[in-house]
Amino acid sequence: MQSGILRPALATYTALFLLFLYGPMIVLAILSFQSIDGGPQFPIRDWSTYWYQHLLGLAESSRVSQLPVGESLVRSMMLAFMTTVVSTILGVMSAEAFRTKFKGSGPAFYLIILGMMVPGVLVGLGMALLSNTLGIGRAWWSTSFVLHVVYTYPFAFLIMLAIFNRFDRTVEEASLSLGVTPAQTFRRVTFPIIFPGVLSAMLFSFTLSYDEFARTLFTAGRDLTLPLSIYGTFSVEIYPNLFAFGVLTTLFSFTLLVIYGLLMKRFTAKASRFSGQEDAA
């Protein structure tokens, strides 16, 4: 009797949760196909792809300014890429170090995850005040980059820590017992096994850095990233070309997820073949 009531309740809860999660994206996609006349309106009277053409610079000029998706988009992509590389490397190295207990590991652990717990506005404001005190110029590639790494590094660290906690040490011990150097053991044995975690850490770091606003607001300087440029352009009024850009950004995010899934599937297939060869031997 209880299971008969529990299943519909869980199904209803899941459906409402998915609606809450993806409902704004659906509304955003619908509003992006309205015509040039008027601002955001729902329901839509005239359907059009004008705002996508306007976003790409293919439509005739209008009173609505173009979105600043040129240089600011390149900055955001470069900043996210730099953050991804550094945060993932630091996350792997830190998690590797925490595989063995060392003196001060407890305080070190909490100091690392502190970067993801402190409010971004406070950290950004503190970095801005520190830069002004030391006479250091604020820029997206320096002060913002440091804060992005401080924010995303704990996520990469926790992911890799979970991966290493399930790691079978005997595989490395067998490699070392055969005379393989520690560096070669990590490259040929350890890294292929932890690769799914590394890929997940990279995805987390890139996503968190790409749309980070609070930590960048006070530290980016005059060269703004994409979230700051959009906020500055549409802080007073929002036009439908922003909805079109939101749809394209969402598609880009889903593309990253598809690439991530394909890489994981390929890695899993290779791991399965390798396991089958070991069993046959």
Secondary structure, DSSP 8 states (H G I E B T S, - for coil): -HHHHHHHHHHHHHHHHHHHHHHHHHHHHHHTTB-SSSSS-SS-SSB--HHHHHHTT-S---SS-----SHHHHHHHHHHHHHHHHHHHHHHHHHHHTTS--TTHHHHHHHHHHHHHS-HHHHHHHHHHHHHHHT----TTTHHHHHHHHHHHHHHHHHHHHHHHT--HHHHHHHHHTT--HHHHIIIIIHHHHHHHHHHHHHHHHHHHHT--HHHHTTSTTS--HHHHHHHHSSS---HHHHHHHHHHHHHHHHHHHHHHHHHHHHHHHHHHHHHHHHH-
